[in-house]
Amino acid sequence: MGDIYGRKRIFQYGLIIFTISSLLSDFTPSGEMFFIIRIFQATGNAMIFANLNAMISSVFPENQREKAFGLTSMGVLVRILN
């Protein structure tokens, strides 16, 4: 999708979908509604992370990509471990 519609656009839509669904998940009245909102959240998350590596590889030169991928992965892992 990023190659067809633009990586930046898909990344931005993913951020919007993820943020809105994260906020809505706090106010769900039932488990079923929470599950449905989590599906939207996962979709936004996929839109973000599927384009992230492609965007990094297109911006950084070959000799600096390892560092950029490492820093991105480290940021994600720090968030998961907390």
mmCIF file of the C-alpha atoms, coordinates in Angstrom:
data_MODEL
# 
_entry.id   MODEL 
# 
loop_
_atom_site.group_PDB 
_atom_site.id 
_atom_site.type_symbol 
_atom_site.label_atom_id 
_atom_site.label_alt_id 
_atom_site.label_comp_id 
_atom_site.label_asym_id 
_atom_site.label_entity_id 
_atom_site.label_seq_id 
_atom_site.pdbx_PDB_ins_code 
_atom_site.Cartn_x 
_atom_site.Cartn_y 
_atom_site.Cartn_z 
_atom_site.occupancy 
_atom_site.B_iso_or_equiv 
_atom_site.pdbx_formal_charge 
_atom_site.auth_seq_id 
_atom_site.auth_comp_id 
_atom_site.auth_asym_id 
_atom_site.auth_atom_id 
_atom_site.pdbx_PDB_model_num 
ATOM 1  C CA . MET A 1 1  ? 0.000   0.000  0.000  1.00 0.00 ? 1  MET A CA 1 
ATOM 2  C CA . GLY A 1 2  ? 2.845   2.354  0.776  1.00 0.00 ? 2  GLY A CA 1 
ATOM 3  C CA . ASP A 1 3  ? 4.341   1.949  -2.675 1.00 0.00 ? 3  ASP A CA 1 
ATOM 4  C CA . ILE A 1 4  ? 0.971   2.524  -4.341 1.00 0.00 ? 4  ILE A CA 1 
ATOM 5  C CA . TYR A 1 5  ? -0.499  5.346  -2.232 1.00 0.00 ? 5  TYR A CA 1 
ATOM 6  C CA . GLY A 1 6  ? 2.653   6.832  -0.740 1.00 0.00 ? 6  GLY A CA 1 
ATOM 7  C CA . ARG A 1 7  ? 4.554   5.743  2.336  1.00 0.00 ? 7  ARG A CA 1 
ATOM 8  C CA . LYS A 1 8  ? 4.130   9.026  4.153  1.00 0.00 ? 8  LYS A CA 1 
ATOM 9  C CA . ARG A 1 9  ? 0.358   9.078  3.628  1.00 0.00 ? 9  ARG A CA 1 
ATOM 10 C CA . ILE A 1 10 ? -0.107  5.481  4.838  1.00 0.00 ? 10 ILE A CA 1 
ATOM 11 C CA . PHE A 1 11 ? 2.180   6.153  7.810  1.00 0.00 ? 11 PHE A CA 1 
ATOM 12 C CA . GLN A 1 12 ? 0.190   9.250  8.767  1.00 0.00 ? 12 GLN A CA 1 
ATOM 13 C CA . TYR A 1 13 ? -3.160  7.475  8.399  1.00 0.00 ? 13 TYR A CA 1 
ATOM 14 C CA . GLY A 1 14 ? -1.771  4.651  10.525 1.00 0.00 ? 14 GLY A CA 1 
ATOM 15 C CA . LEU A 1 15 ? -0.804  7.124  13.255 1.00 0.00 ? 15 LEU A CA 1 
ATOM 16 C CA . ILE A 1 16 ? -4.258  8.684  13.173 1.00 0.00 ? 16 ILE A CA 1 
ATOM 17 C CA . ILE A 1 17 ? -6.073  5.343  13.276 1.00 0.00 ? 17 ILE A CA 1 
ATOM 18 C CA . PHE A 1 18 ? -3.828  4.025  16.056 1.00 0.00 ? 18 PHE A CA 1 
ATOM 19 C CA . THR A 1 19 ? -4.152  7.178  18.175 1.00 0.00 ? 19 THR A CA 1 
ATOM 20 C CA . ILE A 1 20 ? -7.930  7.463  17.867 1.00 0.00 ? 20 ILE A CA 1 
ATOM 21 C CA . SER A 1 21 ? -8.498  3.766  18.531 1.00 0.00 ? 21 SER A CA 1 
ATOM 22 C CA . SER A 1 22 ? -6.161  3.907  21.545 1.00 0.00 ? 22 SER A CA 1 
ATOM 23 C CA . LEU A 1 23 ? -8.157  6.780  23.011 1.00 0.00 ? 23 LEU A CA 1 
ATOM 24 C CA . LEU A 1 24 ? -11.467 5.062  22.276 1.00 0.00 ? 24 LEU A CA 1 
ATOM 25 C CA . SER A 1 25 ? -10.349 1.833  23.913 1.00 0.00 ? 25 SER A CA 1 
ATOM 26 C CA . ASP A 1 26 ? -10.340 3.590  27.284 1.00 0.00 ? 26 ASP A CA 1 
ATOM 27 C CA . PHE A 1 27 ? -14.046 4.347  27.056 1.00 0.00 ? 27 PHE A CA 1 
ATOM 28 C CA . THR A 1 28 ? -15.502 1.077  25.756 1.00 0.00 ? 28 THR A CA 1 
ATOM 29 C CA . PRO A 1 29 ? -18.594 -0.133 27.589 1.00 0.00 ? 29 PRO A CA 1 
ATOM 30 C CA . SER A 1 30 ? -18.218 -3.833 26.696 1.00 0.00 ? 30 SER A CA 1 
ATOM 31 C CA . GLY A 1 31 ? -15.664 -6.470 25.869 1.00 0.00 ? 31 GLY A CA 1 
ATOM 32 C CA . GLU A 1 32 ? -16.986 -6.899 22.341 1.00 0.00 ? 32 GLU A CA 1 
ATOM 33 C CA . MET A 1 33 ? -16.569 -3.213 21.575 1.00 0.00 ? 33 MET A CA 1 
ATOM 34 C CA . PHE A 1 34 ? -13.076 -3.289 23.068 1.00 0.00 ? 34 PHE A CA 1 
ATOM 35 C CA . PHE A 1 35 ? -12.185 -6.204 20.775 1.00 0.00 ? 35 PHE A CA 1 
ATOM 36 C CA . ILE A 1 36 ? -13.453 -4.353 17.696 1.00 0.00 ? 36 ILE A CA 1 
ATOM 37 C CA . ILE A 1 37 ? -11.485 -1.230 18.605 1.00 0.00 ? 37 ILE A CA 1 
ATOM 38 C CA . ARG A 1 38 ? -8.371  -3.356 19.151 1.00 0.00 ? 38 ARG A CA 1 
ATOM 39 C CA . ILE A 1 39 ? -8.736  -4.604 15.565 1.00 0.00 ? 39 ILE A CA 1 
ATOM 40 C CA . PHE A 1 40 ? -8.601  -0.984 14.355 1.00 0.00 ? 40 PHE A CA 1 
ATOM 41 C CA . GLN A 1 41 ? -5.635  -0.374 16.622 1.00 0.00 ? 41 GLN A CA 1 
ATOM 42 C CA . ALA A 1 42 ? -3.798  -3.358 15.149 1.00 0.00 ? 42 ALA A CA 1 
ATOM 43 C CA . THR A 1 43 ? -4.566  -2.122 11.629 1.00 0.00 ? 43 THR A CA 1 
ATOM 44 C CA . GLY A 1 44 ? -3.083  1.295  12.421 1.00 0.00 ? 44 GLY A CA 1 
ATOM 45 C CA . ASN A 1 45 ? -0.066  -0.361 14.013 1.00 0.00 ? 45 ASN A CA 1 
ATOM 46 C CA . ALA A 1 46 ? 0.497   -2.474 10.896 1.00 0.00 ? 46 ALA A CA 1 
ATOM 47 C CA . MET A 1 47 ? 0.270   0.627  8.711  1.00 0.00 ? 47 MET A CA 1 
ATOM 48 C CA . ILE A 1 48 ? 2.907   2.333  10.846 1.00 0.00 ? 48 ILE A CA 1 
ATOM 49 C CA . PHE A 1 49 ? 5.460   -0.452 11.166 1.00 0.00 ? 49 PHE A CA 1 
ATOM 50 C CA . ALA A 1 50 ? 5.106   -1.846 7.647  1.00 0.00 ? 50 ALA A CA 1 
ATOM 51 C CA . ASN A 1 51 ? 6.161   1.518  6.242  1.00 0.00 ? 51 ASN A CA 1 
ATOM 52 C CA . LEU A 1 52 ? 8.704   2.424  8.893  1.00 0.00 ? 52 LEU A CA 1 
ATOM 53 C CA . ASN A 1 53 ? 11.499  0.172  7.605  1.00 0.00 ? 53 ASN A CA 1 
ATOM 54 C CA . ALA A 1 54 ? 10.831  1.165  4.002  1.00 0.00 ? 54 ALA A CA 1 
ATOM 55 C CA . MET A 1 55 ? 10.987  4.841  4.941  1.00 0.00 ? 55 MET A CA 1 
ATOM 56 C CA . ILE A 1 56 ? 14.213  4.362  6.894  1.00 0.00 ? 56 ILE A CA 1 
ATOM 57 C CA . SER A 1 57 ? 15.890  2.460  4.067  1.00 0.00 ? 57 SER A CA 1 
ATOM 58 C CA . SER A 1 58 ? 14.938  5.146  1.555  1.00 0.00 ? 58 SER A CA 1 
ATOM 59 C CA . VAL A 1 59 ? 16.195  8.044  3.697  1.00 0.00 ? 59 VAL A CA 1 
ATOM 60 C CA . PHE A 1 60 ? 19.483  6.760  5.137  1.00 0.00 ? 60 PHE A CA 1 
ATOM 61 C CA . PRO A 1 61 ? 22.521  5.879  3.019  1.00 0.00 ? 61 PRO A CA 1 
ATOM 62 C CA . GLU A 1 62 ? 23.619  2.233  2.980  1.00 0.00 ? 62 GLU A CA 1 
ATOM 63 C CA . ASN A 1 63 ? 26.453  2.697  5.453  1.00 0.00 ? 63 ASN A CA 1 
ATOM 64 C CA . GLN A 1 64 ? 24.128  4.215  8.109  1.00 0.00 ? 64 GLN A CA 1 
ATOM 65 C CA . ARG A 1 65 ? 21.069  1.972  7.734  1.00 0.00 ? 65 ARG A CA 1 
ATOM 66 C CA . GLU A 1 66 ? 22.221  -0.533 10.350 1.00 0.00 ? 66 GLU A CA 1 
ATOM 67 C CA . LYS A 1 67 ? 22.416  2.209  12.948 1.00 0.00 ? 67 LYS A CA 1 
ATOM 68 C CA . ALA A 1 68 ? 19.003  3.608  11.976 1.00 0.00 ? 68 ALA A CA 1 
ATOM 69 C CA . PHE A 1 69 ? 17.336  0.180  12.082 1.00 0.00 ? 69 PHE A CA 1 
ATOM 70 C CA . GLY A 1 70 ? 19.029  -0.569 15.394 1.00 0.00 ? 70 GLY A CA 1 
ATOM 71 C CA . LEU A 1 71 ? 17.862  2.679  16.996 1.00 0.00 ? 71 LEU A CA 1 
ATOM 72 C CA . THR A 1 72 ? 14.316  2.142  15.758 1.00 0.00 ? 72 THR A CA 1 
ATOM 73 C CA . SER A 1 73 ? 14.250  -1.427 17.057 1.00 0.00 ? 73 SER A CA 1 
ATOM 74 C CA . MET A 1 74 ? 15.716  -0.339 20.364 1.00 0.00 ? 74 MET A CA 1 
ATOM 75 C CA . GLY A 1 75 ? 12.985  2.288  20.777 1.00 0.00 ? 75 GLY A CA 1 
ATOM 76 C CA . VAL A 1 76 ? 10.280  -0.307 20.144 1.00 0.00 ? 76 VAL A CA 1 
ATOM 77 C CA . LEU A 1 77 ? 11.849  -2.839 22.515 1.00 0.00 ? 77 LEU A CA 1 
ATOM 78 C CA . VAL A 1 78 ? 12.270  -0.288 25.308 1.00 0.00 ? 78 VAL A CA 1 
ATOM 79 C CA . ARG A 1 79 ? 8.582   0.494  25.012 1.00 0.00 ? 79 ARG A CA 1 
ATOM 80 C CA . ILE A 1 80 ? 7.646   -3.210 25.104 1.00 0.00 ? 80 ILE A CA 1 
ATOM 81 C CA . LEU A 1 81 ? 9.821   -3.975 28.115 1.00 0.00 ? 81 LEU A CA 1 
ATOM 82 C CA . ASN A 1 82 ? 8.397   -1.139 30.218 1.00 0.00 ? 82 ASN A CA 1 
# 
